[in-house]
Amino acid sequence: MTTWLRDETAPYDILRLLADPEEERHQPARVTEDGAAWLASATADAWATLDRWEARPVAPALLPCGGVFDVVNVEPIFGRRMLDRLWAEGPGSGPVAVHRGRMLLFAAPGTAQRLPSLLDWEEWGSSVPRPLCHGTGDAVTIPPLAPQDSSGPRWLVAPDTRKPWLPGPEVLLWACVRAARAVSTADVRVSIFPSADPDANVYDVSRRR
């Protein structure tokens, strides 16, 4: 195995073979070396996971939830409205992926257990399409580090640091309620998703914590 994955300081983009060298390193849908290390830390053997990824960077991976992150799984239209609110009015988001027609929002551990209860108590909770919450004992498929096309799982906001900020249940509840209210009032005309390309990656990653 080469040494770049074990180097704590050298900046490295796993998509170096696909990226234009003139482009900035931090792109919203590209996993960096630090991001890959964070994802691998969710597994029992991070170095073995990194070895597999180095050998097959175009293959999706199955990662356990509950330790390093939880995942909130929402239908894509509502999920995009949540991200609109998080990035336009809130603190931004953690990593976000798309897989099998669903949006996966990476959240702080414990969110999967707490968010459903908060929605049950919230006045607008019944207006929120019920998310699937993955926590301890669950696992999710993440996109490959070096995707070959956009037909499979892909990152909308890829991990790019070893300690990414992750929204907790209160933040995601806020985003759910704001998105539900927007639908109710038809206030969905202003969106960070261009109408010509709904999958465009236009999040301002400079706002990440």
N, C-alpha and C positions, 0 to 999 in steps of 0.2 A: 504493500500500500504506500502511496506517496505521502509526503509529510504535510501537505497543505491543510488537510483536515485537522491535524493535531496542532497547528501553529496558532497560538492565541492572538497574534498581532497582525499577521499578514492579511490584508483585505483580499477577498477572493469571491468571484461571482461564479456559481456553478454553471451558469449559462454563458460562460466566456466564449465558447465556440459558436454560439448563435447570435451573440450581441455585437452590435457595431462598437468598435473600440472607442469611438468618439462620444458615445452616449454616457450619461451619468451612471454611476454604480447603482444608486438607490432608485430602482424602478418599482412601481407598486405591485407588479405581477411577477417579479423575479426574486427567487430565493437566493440569499447570499450565504456565504460560509457560516456566518454567525447564526443566521436563521436556520440553516440545516442542523447546526449543533444543538440549537434549542429544541427543534422537533425531535431529534434523536434522543435527547435527554428524557423524553417521556417513556422510553423503552427500558427494559431491564438491562440491556447491554448496548450502551450508546455507540461504542466503537464498532461493534459488529454491525449495527445498523448503518453506520457511516460507510463501512466497508462494502455493504451490499449496495448502497446508493452510489458509491463511486463506480462499482462494477456495472450497475444498471440505473443510470440517472433518469432514464425515460420511463421507468416503471412506477406506477402508483404504490403506495405503502399503506399498511394497516397499523394504526397507532392506538394505544390504549388511552382512555380519558380518565380524569379524576385526580391524577397526581400533579401534572404540570399544567394542564388545561382541561376545561370542559368545552363542549361544543353545543351551540344552540342551532338547531336545524329548522329552517323556515322555508316556506314556499317563496319562489324567487321574486315575484312582483312586490309582495309585502316586504321581503328582505331588502330590496333595493330602496324602498321608501324608508325603511329603518336606517339604512346607511346614509341616505340623503339627510336625514335629521341629525344623525351622529356627526357627520362631517360639516354640515352647514351651521348647526346650532349647538352641538355638543362637543365632547372631548375627542372626537374621532373614534376609531375602532382598533381592535387588534387584527390579527390575520383573518382573512375571509377567503373562502374557497367556494367553488361551484362543483357539484357532483350529482349526476343523475337527475337533473332538473330541480335540485334543491340548493339552497344557499347555506353554507356552514360558517357560522360566526364563532370564532374561538374566544372563549370567555374564561374568567378566573375560576379556579377550582371551587366547587361548592355551588356554582350558579345553576347547574342542572337540577339540584335538589330544591333550591330556594325560589327560582323564577316561577314555576307553576303555582306555588302558594301565593306569591305576590299578585299574579294575574287573577287568581280566584278572589282576592280581596279588593282588587282595583275596580272602580266604577266602570271603566272602559274595557275591562278585561274580556268581557263577552264579545267585544267587537274585534278582538285580536285573533287571527287565524292561529289555532293552537300549535305552538312549536313543539318539535321533538327535542328533548333535552338529553344529552349524552354525558354521563358522569362516571363515577366509580363503577367498574364492572363492564363498561361499554367500550367499544372501539369504533373508530371511524377510518374511512379511506381518505387519504390525503392525495392531492395531485402529485405527479412526478416533479422532481426538482428541475428537470429539463424537458418540458412538454414538447412533443413533436407537432401537435395540432390542437385546435380548439374544440374538437368534438368530444374529448374525454374530460375528466376532472381537470380543473385549472384554478389558478390563484387569481383572485381579484385584488386582494391586498396580501402580498406574500410576506412571511416573516423575514426580517433583515437584521435582527439583533438577538443576542443571547438572553436578554431579559426584556421581552416586549411587554408593553402595558396591555393589560387585558381588562375589558369591561366586566364589572360585577353584575349581580342580578338587578340592583337598583337602576344602574345605567341602562341596561337592556329593557327593563320595564318602562323607563322613561321613553326610550326609542319606540317601543311597541305602542305606547299610548299616543305619542305624537303622530306616528304613522297611521294609527286607527282614526284619530281625529281628522287628519288630512283627507282620508278617504271619505269620512262623513261629511266634511264641508266642501268636498271637491277641490281642495287646495293642493292639487298635485301637479300644477302646471309648471312650477319652478323646480327643476330637477338637475342634478349634476350628471345625469345620464343623457347624452345627446340622443335625439329621436332617431337620427339616421343610423346610429350604432349603439344599441342598448347594452352591449358588453364592453364598451370602451372603458379603459382604466384611467380615470381622471381624478382620483382622490389625491388631495394635497398631502403627500407623505411627509412633507417638511413639518407638519403639525404633530407628528408622532411624539409621544413622550419618551 
